Amino acid sequence: MLAATPGAALPANDTVGEIAAFGVRQTGQLDKANADKAGVARVLQVCDDWRDRAAKAVRRRRILGIF
């Protein structure tokens, strides 16, 4: 997830079909890169939520005099 997503291989020749195929491949690589970043963002959000809930639970216990 953290490694850079490589770009698509350049077209082998300058025909319209090859250039169009390159565009499709490059779009696929962009989709992979965006999915990786969305995955990382989700993992970080879950970790932040867990941390916030744990901190809130600790504060709550101290207020109630358990500690």
C-alpha positions in Angstrom: 0.0 0.0 0.0 2.8 2.4 0.8 4.9 1.6 -2.3 4.6 3.9 -5.3 2.4 2.5 -8.0 4.4 2.4 -11.2 3.1 4.0 -14.4 2.1 1.9 -17.4 4.6 0.8 -19.9 5.0 3.3 -22.7 3.5 2.5 -26.1 5.7 0.2 -28.3 4.9 2.3 -31.4 3.0 5.4 -32.3 -0.1 3.9 -33.8 -3.5 5.1 -32.6 -4.4 1.7 -31.2 -1.2 1.4 -29.2 -1.5 4.9 -27.8 -5.2 4.3 -26.8 -4.2 1.0 -25.1 -1.5 2.9 -23.2 -4.1 5.4 -22.0 -6.3 2.5 -20.7 -3.3 0.9 -19.0 -2.3 4.2 -17.4 -5.9 4.7 -16.1 -5.8 1.3 -14.5 -2.5 2.2 -12.7 -4.1 5.4 -11.5 -7.1 3.5 -10.2 -4.7 1.2 -8.2 -2.8 4.2 -6.8 -6.0 5.8 -5.7 -7.3 2.6 -4.1 -4.1 2.3 -2.1 -4.4 5.8 -0.8 -8.0 5.3 0.2 -7.0 2.1 2.0 -4.3 3.8 3.9 -6.7 6.7 4.8 -9.2 4.2 6.1 -6.7 2.4 8.3 -5.5 5.6 9.8 -9.1 6.7 10.5 -9.9 3.4 12.3 -6.7 3.8 14.4 -7.6 7.4 15.3 -11.1 6.3 16.3 -9.7 3.5 18.5 -7.3 5.9 20.1 -10.0 8.5 20.7 -12.3 6.0 22.3 -9.5 4.6 24.5 -8.6 8.1 25.7 -12.2 8.9 26.4 -12.6 5.7 28.4 -9.6 6.5 30.5 -10.8 10.1 31.2 -14.2 8.8 32.1 -12.8 6.3 34.7 -10.7 9.0 36.4 -13.7 11.3 36.6 -15.7 8.5 38.4 -12.9 8.0 40.9 -12.0 4.5 39.9 -8.3 5.4 39.7 
